[in-house]
Each structure stands twice: as C-alpha cells, then as structure tokens.
C-alpha cells in the first residue's frame, strides 16, 4: 500500500506503518525549522520510511545522510529502502562504510556508519550538497554519534542554517536531547505491537549463562510456536550455546548466530525470514535490539547481560566488561517478540531484579578511549570540548590522558595543537596509535606491512584467532574471501598516502612495528612462563601452552581483564635490541630511591628502565632524608595506612577530626584513608627525616603529622567541639568514641541521674549516641534523646532493672534523682 495522497504526503511505494501517522508533523517541523526529534519504537518504520518521504520535500535539493550505529544495520536499511523503490542498492539509496561502499552518481540517500559521518564533516565542514542529516537509533549513544551530532549542530549554527538535523530513537531521553537542540518540535510515534507476555526464569547461582540460555531455548522450542531470538552478551557465549544446541532439533529448525564479526552472508542468513515450514533460532548480541528487523520472531529469551567496553585512563587499556542490561534495553528486547503477533519474552532473572536495572545504557563517551576524539577536536580547532554541544561532556581525566598520548605520539604539540604528523595521522582513518605506527614504519620502507597489521587489528576475525600476530598477519596476507580482499585493498590505499608510498615487497615481523603504537605495552617475562609485566606497570598473562609464553619480551596489542593481571589477546615477540633501537628516547638511566615491599625498607639503585620494566640495576647505599621519606610514602600508598604504627592517641585524633570534617566540613580536614593517602606529602613526608623503613617509623611522628593537618587557629577548638571525654554528673570522666558514623558514649545509666538535657558535641549541635548500661556494664538501651527516655521507656527499664539489681537505686523520676556510681547501703 502506498503512503501519501490522502494527507498531502508524497506518493511513494512504502507500506503504511505506525510512523505514517506522524509524517505530517515531521515534514512541518523540518519545513518550518531545521531541527526535530522523533521518538518511535522498533518496528514503527522510522528508519526506512522517514528518509524516503523527506527526499521529495521542497527544501531537500541535495542528499540525505542517514547514520546507523552498525554496518549490519546500515546495509539492512539501505537494502530495505532500495527494495521499496524497486531498485538495487547503489542507485537512489546507497551505503558507505569502512570496507564496503555502494553509491553512485544517482545516490541521494546515503546510509553511513557513524564514524564515517564524523570524517565527512571534518573533511568538508560545509557539508556541500547535503540537505539533511538523520541520526538513527541515537539512544545507543556511541561516541561517534555524540561527536557527529555535536559537529552537525556546530556546522548548522555557523555555516549551514539550511541544514536539517533529525534525531531519531527507539528509547530516548527526549527532554535532554530536545534541550541540547534548543527545544525543537518533539514528535512521538506510539508504534504498533502485539501483546508480549513477560515471564521470568531465574538463573541458578553459578550456572553458566550459555547453559541457562540453552535450557530456556529447549523449553521454549517445545512449548511455543514461531522463531526464537536469544540475546547473549558476546560472541563466545553465542558459539558455546550453538555447540550445546547442535543436534538437539530436526532439520526444520535452523540455528543462526548473529554478531559483528560474522561475514555479511552469515548475518543476512540470521536476519532474513525462515524458509517456509521452518523455524529459526537466532543467537544474537545487543546488535539485534533495535537496529535491524528479524522477521518471524515470536519468542525472545533475554540473558539480561551485555558486553560493554570500559576504558581505563591510567593504563590506556580498553577492556570488555559483562554487565546487566538497562531497563530500556530489556524492554526493547522483549518488544522483538510482538512485532507481527502476540509473543513471549523469557527473562533469565528474578522479576524483582528488573527495578534495580539502570534506566539507560551508559553513553560510550563516559567510558571510552578519547584519543581519536582529542585528535579530531584539535583538527576542528577546539581546545575546550564544552564549546561544542555534547549531550555528555567527555570526562576530563580520560581527555587529559588521550592528549598526553597524542603528544607522546607526536600528533599534538605542547599546547595540544595539531602537528604536521597529526594531520597525516588523521588522514589515515586509523586509530591514533596505529596511525603513528604506519607513519613510523613508512620511513623504514614498511608502510604497507604496517597498514596491513593496522587493518588486521581493527577488523576482528581476519587472519584467524591466534594470539601471535605474526601468525595472523601471515594468514591474512593470503586469506581468501571478499572481506579479506576488501581489507587488503584498504591497507594498500592507506599505504599509498604514507610519505614513502608502496612497499609491497617488504617483509618484517609485527613486533618492531607495534613498538611505535604500544610503547607502554612492551612486556617483560617475570614470574614464570606466560607471565609478564608491561611498561605501564600492569601485569599480563597468556596460557603456558602458547608459543609466545616462552618469549622473553612481547609487545601486547590487545588484552582484557582487570586489576593487576590482564589476559593477552594479541601480541608479537620483540627483542631487547628492537626495543633499544625503536624506543631509545623512552629508555632512561639514572639513580632512584624506591620502596622494597618484601623488606618494607627504602633502597637505592642505578637502573636502566622502560617505564615499569627494569632492564639492569646496580645497588647503591641506603638513602636518607627527604628522598627516603618520599619512597616510604610510596610504600604506604602501596600497602595502605594499616602498614603504619598509629598509636591509640593518633587513631583517636584522626577519628575526632574526621568526625568534625563529616559533620561541620571545611576547614576541618578529611581524615579518611583515601584523603590521607592523597596528602602523604603534607603530613607524613616532612616528619620522617630519619626513617628508612616502615618498621622504624615513630608513632609520635604520625600523631604530630596528623595534628599538622589541622589549621593552627582551629586546634584550640578541637577539645571543645570533639572532646575526648564526657564528664558525668558524678564527676567521672568517660571516653567518647568517634570510630563510627556518629560519636558514642557508653555509660552506666545511674551516672546520668539528674541530667535534664541530652549530652552533645560540636558546640551542642550534635547529640551523642548514648549506650546506656546496667551496673554490670551490660547494654540496656541506646538513645539520642535522654529527656525523652526518662519520660518514656524508663518505666519499663526501671521495672526490669529493679528485679535484676535490687541493691541499686531505680527512682521514679531519674531526672530529679542524684547521680551515683554505688549501690544502696545494706539494709536500705
């Protein structure tokens, strides 16, 4: 059925879908203004209908650029639109991505991946010949999408007021996006879906996710009709689930994995409808949540997990972390079961856990390597990213680390301006580390090999799965298949843009080349076969059965895991001579004072090192003075404050001042462990002039150091605001504890007789928590309101205590009685 006609819409061969109802609003918004936001659920038709309808608008004389988060989604969207027009992809509708372009002189709708669009803007800021940019599935919040939108808005406001920007999403924080776009019209398509029954199947503790999913699939296949879509966190779990399902069904059931590294043919097999009379079980990552349509699915099985990249600025390593999905993702996954008829969604978690899920998936910009963004910002002439419209600003620590890396690679100068090498690195369309590697390799006649290695590292699955990059590179250079051919062609194009041109005949190993990309990941074997320490100080390991496990030195291109020990995913062997030749400027020699953890002492040595890797060392006499104190401070940071011999007085002082910091704030200093570790140079180092080991640290020096953190004019107020003791009406002094969230006084209740006000500290502002005890010092009750206790529950306490301690006074009116520490005289 054609859209248009009866509502004044253009007549196009597109079916009537839910988004059809809001097309007049979309056209009016982009006719009267240049920005709009469209919120529409999966299946509403926004991806394929909206670009086709906008193509014939009076303001649309040029191309429409449609951004998709993934290659699979881009190819699928282009194919669907071309089919609706009765054309082939590459005619009116085409696509453009890293290894695959299908466009022609007739193309007016270009479906591009988000990274491609950012490069388009950076190379051609005016976006000449482009009438509209549509950001599809913006809720996925990729770094490229956020940056692309910021660039588009910058171009629109400064150069192209006529450029239309439309942000579309399935589940979107509409208010935030609309505010970013200065509150343009927000159009909401309610969509159309059939009822979906949500069931929960709690996963047993300790059961592998692939076992839970397999069990759920087997049960659903036997009890439900239609095809099944199962969501798993990653490729590994998908393959293991497929293995468990193999041979469990007849020929009428097709098992189809779906993840990013599959060939285009295998991806198409997963998303096309099952053949007549057959059922399909699709095992997918989050790729199937919203960006594509999988026909025939009536049952969804949701593991509740997804795998997200998390960047650690301190080590410049991105690791994949398996985390719970957001509520928005869970809803979208479930909705896949109700696209064509009523369906069922089976969630592998307890129903009560849904409320604890995060509302949305965190945006990539908050946990990504920002080196490419920093390079692009420099090219755009932006020093402060706050001058661009980012929905979430890039975190300052990660941006700082990214700029430091780019300075080290020679891409930025000391003021973070783009250097000549930086301009060349940007044109290579490779991650900055790999761009730097290719440029350095070109000066040695190895540009093509370096570009092949770079493409291999950025396109997962090429060259096999071997950890040894030399082996993978060897296979890649002779690998068959369209994807491998396209990757080699890309490497050849990249190499031709390098200073020395093509070098097809050059041969070398991967390790020396990778030194230019990952100098911080040079790794020296330490602690046995397969165990290494990297120049950045982090540990790394690989199975002892791997050939590289016996290597003396490696350079690691990829690893995963957390904390001190990462798992190597890709590496190459290097020699000490390679490191000395390629990284001569980073190898330092000199004398250093350091903390020896084994002996808890300060030592000195002359060393030759690359970061945390020590090549040679010669012992020197034990140091003294400030250098030794600073080395001891590093030992404290490593071992924690528990390594220091704090006296009871020092601990109490720390607790009292810490209490005042928590309750009053500045200028009372923070005495928490993290705060004291951060300020060791202020309170520890100046008081350790004679110490050369932690065991020799004097407890008095620690007390003196802690006291020095309190401003001098406040010290006289310390005893008044946080007294060490409470003087009871009996004249007895009782210690006040400050070791918890609030100050506590433990005291026998008889000593408080006659007291009509509740004891307090901090100038009377904060009541003490009273732990009232019996004459035998056993707990009776706790209270923060002594007068209320006298007037209330004292009656019940008195009745119990009189029977238990008859020789002690238990007056009716304790607030009027005399305090005492004694029992009644005998005979009274």
C-alpha positions in Angstrom: 0.0 0.0 0.0 1.4 3.4 -0.9 1.8 6.2 1.6 0.7 9.7 0.9 -2.1 11.1 -1.3 -4.9 11.4 1.1 -2.9 13.6 3.6 -1.0 15.6 1.1 2.1 13.4 1.5 4.3 12.5 -1.4 3.2 9.3 -3.1 5.9 6.7 -2.6 5.8 3.0 -2.7 6.1 2.5 1.0 3.8 0.5 3.2 1.6 2.1 5.9 3.5 1.7 9.2 2.9 3.4 12.6 5.3 6.2 11.7 3.0 7.1 8.8 0.7 8.8 11.3 3.3 11.4 12.3 4.8 12.1 8.9 2.9 15.4 8.6 4.4 16.6 11.9 7.9 15.6 10.8 7.6 17.4 7.5 6.1 20.5 9.1 8.9 20.6 11.7 11.6 20.4 9.1 9.8 22.8 6.8 9.3 25.5 9.4 12.6 24.9 11.2 15.9 23.0 10.9 15.8 20.6 13.8 13.4 17.9 15.1 13.4 14.9 17.4 11.5 11.7 16.6 10.8 9.1 19.3 9.5 5.8 17.8 9.7 2.2 19.0 11.3 -0.6 17.0 9.2 -1.6 14.0 7.5 1.8 13.6 9.2 2.3 10.2 11.2 5.4 11.0 14.5 4.1 9.5 13.1 3.3 6.1 10.0 5.5 5.7 11.2 8.9 7.0 14.2 9.3 4.7 12.2 8.3 1.6 9.4 10.8 2.5 11.8 13.6 3.2 13.6 13.1 -0.1 10.8 14.9 -2.0 10.4 17.9 0.3 10.9 21.3 -1.3 13.9 22.1 0.9 15.6 18.8 0.0 17.7 19.6 -3.1 20.7 17.6 -2.1 21.4 14.3 -0.3 20.1 12.9 2.9 22.7 11.2 5.2 21.2 8.5 7.4 23.5 7.5 10.3 23.4 3.9 11.6 25.3 2.6 14.6 26.5 -0.6 12.9 27.4 -1.9 9.5 24.8 -4.6 9.6 22.1 -2.0 10.3 23.4 0.3 7.5 23.3 -2.5 4.9 19.9 -3.7 6.0 18.4 -0.2 6.0 19.8 0.6 2.5 18.6 -2.7 1.2 15.1 -2.2 2.6 14.7 1.3 1.1 16.1 0.2 -2.2 13.6 -2.7 -2.3 10.7 -0.4 -1.6 11.7 1.7 -4.6 12.1 -1.3 -6.7 15.8 -0.6 -7.2 19.2 -2.0 -6.4 21.3 -0.7 -3.6 23.7 2.0 -5.1 21.0 3.7 -7.1 18.8 6.2 -5.3 19.8 4.6 -2.0 23.3 3.5 -1.2 25.6 2.9 1.8 29.1 3.8 2.8 31.2 2.2 5.4 34.8 1.3 6.1 35.3 -1.8 3.9 32.2 -1.5 1.7 30.8 1.3 -0.4 27.8 1.1 -2.7 27.0 4.5 -4.0 26.7 6.1 -7.5 26.1 9.4 -9.1 22.4 8.8 -8.7 22.5 8.2 -5.0 20.5 10.7 -2.9 20.2 8.8 0.4 23.5 7.6 1.8 23.3 5.3 4.8 26.6 5.6 6.6 28.1 4.3 9.8 28.5 6.9 12.5 32.3 7.1 12.3 32.1 7.7 8.5 29.9 10.7 9.0 32.3 12.3 11.5 35.1 12.1 8.9 32.8 13.6 6.3 32.2 16.6 8.4 35.9 17.0 9.4 37.0 16.8 5.8 34.1 19.0 4.3 32.8 21.3 7.1 30.1 22.9 5.0 28.6 19.5 4.0 28.1 20.8 0.5 25.3 19.0 -1.4 23.8 17.6 1.8 20.3 18.8 2.8 19.6 16.7 5.9 21.4 14.5 8.4 19.3 11.9 10.3 20.7 10.3 13.4 19.0 6.9 13.7 19.0 4.8 16.9 20.6 7.7 18.8 19.7 6.1 22.1 22.7 3.7 21.7 24.8 6.8 22.4 28.0 5.7 20.7 30.9 8.1 20.9 30.8 8.6 17.1 27.1 9.5 17.2 27.6 12.0 20.1 30.5 13.6 18.3 28.8 13.6 14.9 25.7 15.4 16.4 28.0 18.0 18.1 29.7 18.6 14.7 26.4 18.8 12.8 25.0 21.3 15.2 28.2 23.3 15.0 28.1 23.3 11.2 24.4 24.2 11.3 24.8 27.2 13.6 28.0 28.6 12.0 27.9 27.7 8.3 24.7 25.9 7.2 21.5 27.3 8.7 19.6 25.5 5.9 20.9 22.1 7.0 18.2 19.9 8.6 19.1 17.7 11.6 16.7 15.0 12.7 17.4 12.8 15.8 15.5 9.5 15.9 15.5 6.9 18.5 13.5 4.0 19.9 14.0 4.7 23.6 15.3 8.2 24.1 15.9 10.6 27.0 13.8 13.1 24.9 14.0 16.0 27.3 17.8 16.0 27.4 18.1 15.7 23.6 15.5 18.4 23.0 17.3 20.7 25.4 20.6 20.1 23.5 18.9 21.0 20.3 17.3 24.2 21.8 13.9 22.6 22.2 12.8 21.9 18.6 9.5 20.0 17.9 9.4 16.6 19.5 7.3 14.1 17.6 6.3 10.8 19.2 5.1 7.8 17.3 3.4 5.3 19.5 4.2 2.4 17.2 2.3 -0.7 16.8 3.0 -4.0 18.6 1.2 -7.1 19.8 0.9 -8.1 23.4 4.1 -9.7 24.8 3.8 -11.9 27.9 6.8 -11.4 30.2 8.0 -14.5 32.0 10.9 -14.9 34.4 13.1 -17.9 34.7 15.6 -17.2 37.5 19.1 -18.4 36.6 20.6 -20.6 39.4 23.6 -19.2 41.1 26.9 -20.2 39.5 25.3 -21.6 36.3 27.0 -20.6 33.1 24.9 -18.2 31.0 25.1 -20.4 27.9 23.7 -23.3 29.9 20.8 -21.2 31.2 20.0 -19.9 27.7 20.3 -23.4 26.2 17.8 -24.8 28.7 15.4 -21.9 28.1 15.6 -22.4 24.3 14.9 -26.1 24.6 11.9 -25.4 26.8 10.6 -22.7 24.6 11.1 -24.6 21.4 9.0 -27.5 22.8 6.3 -25.3 24.3 6.0 -22.3 21.9 5.5 -21.7 18.2 7.5 -19.5 15.9 11.1 -18.5 15.7 13.2 -17.7 18.8 15.6 -14.8 19.3 18.0 -15.3 22.2 20.2 -12.4 23.5 23.7 -13.3 24.8 26.5 -10.9 25.9 29.1 -11.8 23.3 30.5 -14.0 20.5 32.0 -16.6 22.9 28.7 -17.2 24.7 26.9 -17.4 21.3 29.3 -20.0 19.9 29.2 -22.1 23.1 25.3 -22.0 23.1 25.3 -23.0 19.4 27.5 -26.0 20.3 25.1 -27.1 23.1 22.1 -26.9 20.7 23.8 -28.8 17.9 21.9 -32.0 17.1 19.0 -31.2 19.5 16.5 -30.3 16.8 15.4 -31.7 13.5 16.1 -30.3 10.0 13.1 -27.9 10.3 14.9 -25.8 12.9 17.8 -23.5 11.8 20.3 -22.2 14.3 21.7 -18.8 13.2 24.4 -16.9 15.2 24.4 -13.1 14.8 27.3 -10.9 15.9 29.5 -8.2 14.5 32.4 -10.4 13.3 30.3 -12.6 11.1 30.5 -12.4 7.3 27.8 -10.4 5.5 26.3 -13.7 4.2 26.0 -15.2 7.6 24.5 -12.0 9.0 22.0 -11.9 6.2 21.1 -15.6 6.9 20.3 -14.6 10.5 18.0 -11.7 9.8 16.1 -13.0 6.7 12.8 -14.8 7.4 13.0 -18.6 8.0 12.1 -20.6 4.9 8.5 -21.8 4.7 7.8 -24.6 7.1 10.9 -24.0 9.2 11.7 -22.3 12.5 14.8 -20.3 13.3 16.8 -19.8 16.5 18.8 -16.6 16.3 21.6 -16.3 18.9 22.4 -12.6 19.0 24.3 -9.9 20.8 22.8 -6.5 21.5 23.1 -5.9 17.7 19.6 -7.2 17.4 17.9 -4.9 19.9 16.8 -2.1 17.7 18.9 -1.5 14.6 17.6 -4.4 12.5 14.4 -6.3 12.0 14.4 -10.1 12.3 11.1 -11.4 10.8 9.2 -14.3 12.2 10.4 -14.0 15.8 7.7 -14.8 18.4 9.8 -15.8 21.4 12.6 -13.8 22.9 15.0 -15.2 25.5 17.0 -12.5 27.3 20.1 -13.4 29.3 19.9 -9.9 30.8 23.6 -9.3 30.0 25.6 -7.2 27.6 29.2 -6.6 27.0 30.5 -3.0 27.1 33.9 -1.6 26.5 35.4 0.2 29.6 38.5 2.4 29.2 41.0 2.7 32.0 42.8 6.0 31.5 45.6 5.0 34.0 46.7 2.1 31.8 45.3 3.3 28.4 43.6 -0.1 28.0 40.1 -0.8 27.0 38.6 -3.9 28.5 35.3 -5.6 27.8 33.1 -5.9 30.8 29.9 -8.0 31.1 27.2 -6.0 32.8 23.5 -6.1 33.3 21.4 -4.6 30.6 19.4 -1.4 31.2 15.6 -1.4 31.6 15.3 0.3 28.2 17.3 -2.5 26.6 15.3 -5.2 28.3 12.1 -3.6 27.1 13.3 -3.3 23.6 14.5 -6.9 23.6 11.1 -8.1 24.9 9.4 -6.0 22.2 11.0 -8.0 19.5 8.6 -10.9 20.3 5.5 -8.8 19.5 6.3 -7.4 16.1 3.8 -9.5 14.0 1.7 -11.3 16.5 1.4 -11.9 20.3 4.6 -13.2 21.7 6.5 -14.3 24.8 9.7 -12.8 26.4 11.5 -15.0 28.8 13.9 -13.1 31.1 16.6 -15.1 32.9 16.4 -13.2 36.1 14.1 -12.8 39.1 11.2 -10.4 38.5 12.2 -8.2 41.4 15.6 -7.5 39.9 14.2 -5.5 37.0 13.6 -2.4 39.1 17.3 -2.4 40.0 18.5 -2.3 36.4 19.9 1.1 35.2 17.4 3.1 33.2 19.6 3.5 30.1 22.8 2.1 28.9 25.7 4.4 29.8 26.9 6.6 26.8 30.2 5.5 25.4 31.8 8.9 25.8 31.9 8.4 29.5 34.0 5.2 29.3 35.9 5.2 26.1 39.4 5.8 24.8 39.2 9.5 23.7 42.5 9.7 21.7 40.7 9.8 18.4 38.2 12.4 19.7 41.1 14.5 21.0 42.8 14.3 17.6 39.6 15.3 15.8 38.9 18.2 18.2 42.4 19.5 17.5 41.7 19.3 13.8 38.3 21.1 14.3 40.2 23.8 16.3 38.5 23.1 19.6 40.6 23.3 22.8 37.6 23.1 25.1 35.0 20.5 24.2 32.5 22.4 26.3 32.2 24.8 23.3 30.6 22.0 21.3 27.1 20.6 22.1 27.8 17.2 23.6 24.9 15.6 25.4 27.5 14.4 27.9 30.9 16.2 28.0 34.0 13.9 27.6 35.4 13.2 31.1 38.4 15.4 31.9 40.8 12.7 33.1 40.3 10.5 30.0 40.6 13.5 27.7 43.8 14.5 29.5 45.3 11.0 29.2 44.3 11.0 25.5 46.1 14.3 24.8 49.2 13.1 26.7 49.3 10.0 24.5 48.9 12.1 21.3 51.8 14.4 22.5 53.9 11.3 23.0 53.0 10.0 19.5 53.9 13.4 18.0 50.3 14.2 16.9 49.9 17.2 19.2 52.3 19.9 20.3 52.7 21.0 23.9 49.7 23.3 23.5 47.6 20.5 22.1 47.6 21.9 18.6 47.7 19.6 15.6 51.2 18.9 14.3 52.2 18.0 10.7 52.3 14.4 11.8 49.0 14.8 13.4 47.4 16.0 10.2 48.8 12.9 8.4 47.6 10.6 11.2 44.1 12.0 10.8 44.0 11.3 7.1 44.9 7.7 7.6 41.5 6.8 9.1 43.1 4.5 11.7 43.1 4.8 15.5 45.9 7.2 16.5 48.3 4.5 17.8 48.1 2.6 14.6 48.4 5.7 12.5 51.6 6.6 14.3 52.8 3.1 13.7 52.1 3.2 10.0 53.9 6.6 9.6 57.0 5.5 11.5 57.1 2.2 9.5 56.9 4.1 6.2 60.2 5.8 7.0 61.7 2.3 7.1 60.1 1.1 3.9 57.5 -0.9 5.8 54.4 1.2 5.3 52.3 -1.5 3.5 53.0 -4.1 6.1 52.2 -1.7 8.9 48.9 -0.8 7.3 48.0 -4.5 6.8 48.8 -5.0 10.5 46.6 -2.0 11.4 43.7 -3.2 9.4 44.1 -6.7 10.9 43.9 -5.2 14.4 40.8 -3.0 13.6 38.8 -5.7 11.8 38.2 -8.6 14.2 38.3 -12.1 12.8 40.8 -11.5 9.9 43.8 -13.9 9.9 42.2 -16.3 12.4 42.2 -16.2 16.2 45.9 -16.9 17.0 47.4 -14.8 19.8 50.6 -14.5 17.8 50.2 -11.5 15.4 53.0 -12.7 13.2 51.0 -15.8 12.5 47.7 -13.9 12.0 49.5 -11.5 9.7 50.9 -14.3 7.6 47.5 -15.9 7.2 45.8 -12.5 6.5 48.1 -11.8 3.6 46.9 -14.9 1.8 43.4 -15.3 3.2 40.6 -15.7 0.7 37.2 -14.2 0.8 35.6 -10.8 -0.1 36.2 -9.4 3.4 39.9 -10.2 3.4 40.2 -8.8 -0.2 38.5 -5.6 0.9 40.7 -5.3 4.0 43.9 -5.8 1.9 42.7 -3.2 -0.6 42.1 -0.8 2.2 45.6 -1.4 3.6 47.0 -0.7 0.1 45.1 2.6 -0.2 46.3 3.6 3.3 49.9 2.8 2.5 49.8 4.9 -0.7 49.0 8.0 1.4 52.1 7.5 3.5 55.3 9.5 2.9 57.3 6.7 1.3 54.5 5.2 -0.7 54.0 1.5 -1.5 56.4 -1.2 -0.3 54.7 -4.4 -1.4 57.9 -6.4 -1.3 59.0 -5.5 2.2 59.0 -8.3 4.9 59.4 -7.9 8.6 57.8 -9.2 11.9 55.0 -7.5 13.7 56.7 -6.8 17.0 59.1 -4.0 16.0 56.2 -2.2 14.1 53.9 -2.4 17.1 56.5 -0.7 19.3 55.6 2.5 17.7 51.9 2.0 18.6 52.2 0.5 22.0 55.4 1.5 23.8 53.5 1.4 27.1 52.7 -2.3 26.5 56.2 -3.6 26.0 56.2 -6.6 28.3 59.0 -8.5 30.0 58.6 -12.0 31.3 58.5 -12.0 35.1 57.4 -14.7 37.4 57.5 -17.7 35.1 56.3 -18.9 31.7 53.4 -16.9 30.3 53.6 -14.2 33.0 54.7 -10.6 32.1 54.8 -7.1 33.4 54.2 -4.3 31.0 55.9 -0.9 30.8 52.7 0.7 32.1 53.1 -1.3 35.3 50.2 -3.7 34.7 50.6 -7.5 34.7 49.6 -9.7 31.7 49.5 -13.4 31.2 48.8 -15.9 28.5 48.4 -19.7 28.6 51.6 -21.6 29.2 50.8 -23.7 26.1 51.1 -20.7 23.8 54.3 -20.4 21.8 54.6 -16.7 22.9 54.5 -17.8 26.6 58.2 -18.7 26.4 59.2 -15.3 24.9 61.5 -13.0 26.9 59.8 -9.9 25.7 56.5 -9.1 23.9 54.6 -6.1 22.7 50.9 -6.5 23.5 48.3 -5.1 21.1 45.2 -6.3 22.8 44.3 -7.7 26.2 41.4 -8.0 28.5 40.7 -8.4 32.2 41.0 -6.1 35.2 43.2 -5.2 38.1 46.8 -6.2 38.1 46.7 -9.2 35.7 45.3 -8.9 32.2 44.8 -11.7 29.7 46.6 -11.3 26.4 44.5 -11.5 23.3 47.0 -10.4 20.7 50.8 -9.9 20.9 54.1 -10.2 19.0 57.6 -11.1 20.1 60.3 -8.4 20.3 63.9 -8.4 21.3 65.8 -6.1 23.7 67.7 -4.9 20.6 64.3 -4.0 18.9 63.2 -2.0 22.0 66.5 -0.2 22.3 66.5 0.7 18.6 62.9 1.8 18.3 62.3 3.3 21.7 65.6 4.8 22.6 64.1 8.1 23.7 61.9 6.3 26.2 64.6 4.3 27.9 66.1 6.1 30.9 69.1 5.6 33.0 69.7 7.0 36.4 69.7 6.7 40.2 66.4 6.1 42.0 65.2 5.7 45.5 62.4 3.1 45.9 60.4 1.2 48.4 61.2 -2.6 48.7 57.9 -4.2 49.6 59.5 -7.5 50.7 61.7 -5.9 53.4 59.5 -2.8 54.0 62.6 -0.7 53.6 63.9 2.1 51.4 66.6 1.2 48.9 68.5 2.9 46.2 69.8 1.7 42.9 71.1 2.7 39.5 68.7 1.5 36.8 68.1 1.3 33.1 64.3 1.1 32.6 61.4 1.5 30.2 58.5 2.6 32.4 58.0 -0.1 35.0 60.3 -2.6 33.2 63.8 -2.6 34.7 66.5 -3.9 32.4 69.5 -3.5 34.6 70.0 -2.4 38.2 73.0 -1.8 40.5 72.5 -1.4 44.3 73.5 1.9 45.9 74.0 2.9 49.6 70.8 3.3 51.5 69.3 6.8 51.1 68.4 9.2 53.9 66.3 12.4 54.3 63.5 13.6 52.1 64.2 11.1 49.3 63.9 8.2 51.7 60.7 9.7 53.2 59.1 10.0 49.8 60.0 6.4 48.9 58.4 5.4 52.2 55.3 7.3 51.2 55.1 5.3 48.1 55.3 2.2 50.3 52.4 3.5 52.3 50.3 4.1 49.2 51.1 0.5 48.1 50.3 -1.1 51.4 47.7 1.2 52.9 47.6 3.1 56.2 47.4 -0.2 58.1 51.2 -0.5 57.5 51.9 2.4 59.8 52.2 2.1 63.6 49.5 4.6 64.7 49.2 4.9 68.4 45.8 4.8 70.2 46.0 8.6 70.6 46.8 9.1 66.9 43.8 6.9 65.9 41.6 8.8 68.3 42.8 12.2 67.0 42.1 11.0 63.4 38.6 9.9 64.3 37.8 13.1 66.2 39.0 15.4 63.3 37.3 13.1 60.8 34.1 13.5 62.7 34.3 17.2 62.6 35.0 17.1 58.8 31.9 15.0 58.2 29.6 17.0 60.5 30.9 20.6 60.0 33.0 20.4 56.9 35.8 22.8 55.9 38.2 23.8 57.2 38.3 20.6 59.3 40.4 18.2 57.1 39.3 14.9 55.7 40.9 12.1 57.7 39.6 9.2 55.6 42.2 6.7 54.3 41.9 7.9 50.7 42.3 11.5 51.7 45.4 10.8 53.9 47.0 8.7 51.2 46.5 11.6 48.8 48.2 14.0 51.3 51.1 11.9 52.4 53.5 14.7 51.3 51.8 17.1 53.7 51.6 15.1 56.9 53.9 12.1 56.5 57.0 13.0 54.5 58.0 16.1 56.5 58.1 14.1 59.7 60.2 11.2 58.6 63.6 12.7 58.2 65.4 9.7 59.9 63.3 6.8 58.9 64.4 4.3 56.2 61.9 1.6 56.8 58.2 1.4 57.8 59.2 -0.6 60.9 61.3 2.3 62.0 58.5 4.9 61.7 57.9 6.5 65.1 54.3 6.5 66.3 54.8 10.0 67.7 55.7 11.4 64.3 52.4 10.2 62.9 50.5 11.9 65.7 52.4 15.1 65.1 51.8 14.8 61.3 48.1 14.3 61.7 47.9 17.3 64.1 49.7 19.4 61.5 46.8 19.0 59.1 44.5 20.9 61.5 44.8 24.7 60.9 46.6 26.3 63.8 43.7 28.6 64.7 41.4 25.6 65.0 43.4 23.4 67.3 42.2 25.2 70.4 38.6 24.4 69.3 39.2 20.7 68.9 38.7 19.7 72.5 35.7 21.9 72.7 33.9 20.6 69.6 35.1 17.0 69.8 36.1 16.3 73.4 37.9 13.1 74.2 35.8 12.5 77.3 32.4 13.3 78.8 32.3 14.4 82.4 29.2 12.8 84.0 27.2 14.4 86.8 29.1 12.1 89.2 32.4 13.8 88.2 33.6 10.6 86.5 35.2 11.1 83.0 34.1 8.6 80.3 35.7 8.3 76.8 33.7 9.3 73.7 34.2 7.0 70.7 34.4 8.6 67.3 35.1 5.5 65.3 31.7 5.2 63.7 29.3 7.5 61.8 28.4 9.3 65.0 30.1 9.9 68.4 29.1 7.3 71.0 29.2 7.4 74.8 28.9 4.2 76.8 27.9 4.9 80.4 26.0 3.4 83.3 22.6 4.9 83.4 22.8 5.8 87.2 25.6 8.2 86.4 23.2 10.3 84.4 20.5 10.7 87.1 19.6 14.4 87.5 20.6 15.3 83.9 17.8 17.1 82.1 19.5 17.7 78.8 21.0 15.3 76.3 24.8 15.3 76.1 26.1 16.8 72.8 29.3 17.7 71.0 30.2 20.1 68.1 29.2 23.1 70.2 25.9 21.4 71.3 24.8 20.8 67.7 25.2 17.0 67.5 23.8 14.7 70.2 25.9 11.8 71.4 24.6 8.3 70.9 24.2 7.1 74.5 24.8 3.4 75.1 23.2 3.1 78.5 24.4 0.2 80.6 23.5 -1.6 83.8 25.6 -1.5 86.9 27.3 -4.6 85.5 28.1 -2.6 82.3 25.6 -4.7 80.2 23.6 -2.8 77.5 20.2 -1.6 78.5 19.2 0.8 75.7 20.6 3.3 73.2 19.1 6.8 72.8 19.7 10.2 71.2 17.1 11.8 73.5 17.8 11.4 77.2 14.8 13.5 78.4 12.5 11.5 76.1 14.0 8.3 77.5 13.4 9.5 81.1 9.8 10.3 80.3 9.1 7.3 78.2 10.7 3.9 78.2 12.4 4.4 81.5 9.4 3.0 83.3 9.9 -0.4 81.6 13.7 -0.3 82.0 13.2 0.5 85.8 10.9 -2.4 86.3 13.3 -4.9 84.8 16.4 -3.4 86.5 14.9 -3.3 90.0 14.4 -7.1 89.8 17.8 -7.7 88.4 19.8 -5.2 90.6 17.8 -4.7 93.7 20.7 -3.1 95.6 20.9 -0.2 93.2 18.7 2.8 93.2 16.0 3.0 90.4 14.0 6.1 91.1 10.6 7.0 89.6 11.9 10.4 88.5 15.6 9.8 87.4 15.8 13.4 86.1 15.3 14.6 89.7 17.5 12.0 91.4 21.1 12.2 92.4 23.6 10.5 90.2 25.6 7.7 91.7 28.2 5.0 91.0 27.4 3.0 94.1 24.8 0.5 95.3 22.5 1.4 98.1 23.9 0.8 101.6 22.9 -2.6 103.1 19.7 -2.5 105.0 18.2 0.4 102.9 
